[in-house]
Amino acid sequence: MTTQGQLALPIPGMDNEEFWRRVRQHELVLQHCKDCGAYTHPPAPTCTSCASPNREWVKASGKGEVHTYVTTVQAVFAAIQGRVPWTVVDVQLEEGVHIISNMVDCPPEMLKIGLPVEVVFEDVTPEATLYKFRPRK
């Protein structure tokens, strides 16, 4: 019998604390620059396009397309034992930013570049929620 290891959970910091707080509320948010209009992810202290600190958190659509992905069928580390196949996706959200997470509810043979996806949330502990993606319904 194989025991599953613990997945690494987010450790909120100064720049991303609000992001993870909202994920715990099952809401995906992005930083939006009030000066140039760019969206930023991952969260940063200033806009990655114009360096302005004048930003706000806005709710993301949660919809996008698979930009690229990798699937492992071997439990290459203890935390994914019993969870393979394990797919990591780079999703380009409708807002234009890329966000990385896991793909769920999608057999590897159905996954392809350009697949429309939507965000879903997994409550891992009372303090930690992870965002993941599944094929759009």
C-alpha positions as CSV (number, residue, x, y, z in Angstrom):
1,M,0.0,0.0,0.0
2,T,1.3,3.4,-1.0
3,T,0.7,6.4,1.3
4,Q,0.2,9.7,-0.4
5,G,2.5,12.5,0.5
6,Q,1.3,16.0,1.2
7,L,1.2,18.4,-1.7
8,A,3.0,21.7,-1.2
9,L,0.5,24.4,-0.2
10,P,0.7,28.1,-0.9
11,I,2.4,30.3,1.7
12,P,0.8,33.7,1.3
13,G,3.2,36.7,1.3
14,M,2.9,40.4,1.1
15,D,2.3,40.5,-2.7
16,N,0.0,37.5,-3.0
17,E,-1.9,37.4,0.3
18,E,-5.1,38.9,-1.2
19,F,-4.9,36.5,-4.2
20,W,-4.8,33.4,-1.9
21,R,-7.5,34.9,0.4
22,R,-9.8,35.2,-2.5
23,V,-9.0,31.7,-3.8
24,R,-10.1,30.4,-0.4
25,Q,-13.4,32.1,-1.2
26,H,-13.5,30.3,-4.6
27,E,-12.8,33.4,-6.5
28,L,-9.9,33.8,-9.0
29,V,-8.6,37.4,-9.1
30,L,-5.9,39.3,-11.0
31,Q,-4.1,42.5,-10.4
32,H,-5.2,45.2,-12.8
33,C,-3.2,48.4,-13.4
34,K,-5.3,51.5,-13.1
35,D,-2.7,53.4,-15.2
36,C,-2.0,51.2,-18.3
37,G,-4.8,48.7,-18.0
38,A,-2.5,45.6,-17.9
39,Y,-3.3,42.5,-15.9
40,T,-0.6,40.9,-13.8
41,H,0.0,37.4,-12.7
42,P,1.6,36.2,-10.5
43,P,1.0,39.1,-8.2
44,A,3.7,41.7,-8.0
45,P,4.4,44.9,-6.0
46,T,4.1,47.0,-9.2
47,C,2.6,46.6,-12.6
48,T,4.9,44.4,-14.8
49,S,4.1,46.5,-17.8
50,C,4.5,50.1,-16.6
51,A,5.9,49.8,-13.0
52,S,2.9,51.7,-11.6
53,P,2.0,50.8,-8.0
54,N,-1.6,52.0,-8.8
55,R,-3.3,48.6,-9.1
56,E,-6.5,46.9,-8.0
57,W,-7.7,43.4,-7.6
58,V,-10.4,42.3,-10.1
59,K,-12.3,39.1,-10.5
60,A,-11.0,37.1,-13.4
61,S,-13.3,35.3,-15.8
62,G,-11.7,32.0,-14.8
63,K,-11.9,30.9,-18.5
64,G,-9.1,30.4,-20.9
65,E,-7.3,27.9,-23.1
66,V,-4.5,25.4,-22.6
67,H,-1.4,27.1,-23.8
68,T,0.9,24.1,-23.0
69,Y,1.0,21.2,-20.7
70,V,3.0,18.2,-19.4
71,T,1.6,15.0,-18.0
72,T,3.6,12.5,-15.9
73,V,2.3,8.9,-15.5
74,Q,4.9,8.1,-12.9
75,A,4.8,9.3,-9.3
76,V,8.1,11.3,-9.6
77,F,7.7,12.6,-6.0
78,A,5.8,11.2,-3.0
79,A,3.1,13.9,-3.0
80,I,1.6,12.6,-6.3
81,Q,1.7,8.9,-5.5
82,G,-1.9,7.7,-6.1
83,R,-2.6,10.9,-8.1
84,V,-1.1,10.0,-11.5
85,P,-1.6,10.7,-14.3
86,W,-0.6,14.2,-13.1
87,T,-1.0,17.1,-15.5
88,V,0.3,20.6,-15.1
89,V,-1.2,23.2,-17.5
90,D,-0.2,26.7,-18.5
91,V,-3.6,28.4,-19.2
92,Q,-3.9,31.6,-21.0
93,L,-6.8,33.3,-19.4
94,E,-9.3,35.5,-21.4
95,E,-7.6,38.5,-19.7
96,G,-4.4,37.6,-21.5
97,V,-2.2,36.4,-18.6
98,H,-0.8,32.9,-18.2
99,I,-1.5,31.0,-15.0
100,I,-0.2,27.5,-14.1
101,S,-2.0,24.8,-12.2
102,N,-3.2,21.3,-12.5
103,M,-5.8,19.9,-14.9
104,V,-8.6,17.8,-13.4
105,D,-11.6,15.9,-14.8
106,C,-9.7,15.4,-18.1
107,P,-8.0,12.1,-19.2
108,P,-4.6,12.8,-20.8
109,E,-5.7,11.6,-24.2
110,M,-8.4,14.3,-24.3
111,L,-6.0,17.1,-23.5
112,K,-4.7,19.4,-26.3
113,I,-3.3,22.8,-26.9
114,G,-6.2,25.3,-27.3
115,L,-8.6,23.2,-25.2
116,P,-11.1,25.6,-23.6
117,V,-10.9,25.4,-19.8
118,E,-12.5,26.9,-16.6
119,V,-11.2,27.3,-13.1
120,V,-12.4,25.0,-10.3
121,F,-11.4,25.1,-6.6
122,E,-10.2,22.4,-4.2
123,D,-10.4,23.0,-0.5
124,V,-7.3,21.1,0.7
125,T,-7.4,22.2,4.3
126,P,-9.5,24.8,6.2
127,E,-6.7,27.3,5.6
128,A,-5.7,26.3,2.0
129,T,-7.6,26.2,-1.2
130,L,-6.0,25.4,-4.6
131,Y,-7.3,26.6,-8.0
132,K,-7.3,24.0,-10.8
133,F,-8.6,23.8,-14.3
134,R,-11.1,21.4,-16.1
135,P,-12.5,21.3,-19.6
136,R,-15.1,24.0,-20.1
137,K,-18.6,22.6,-20.1
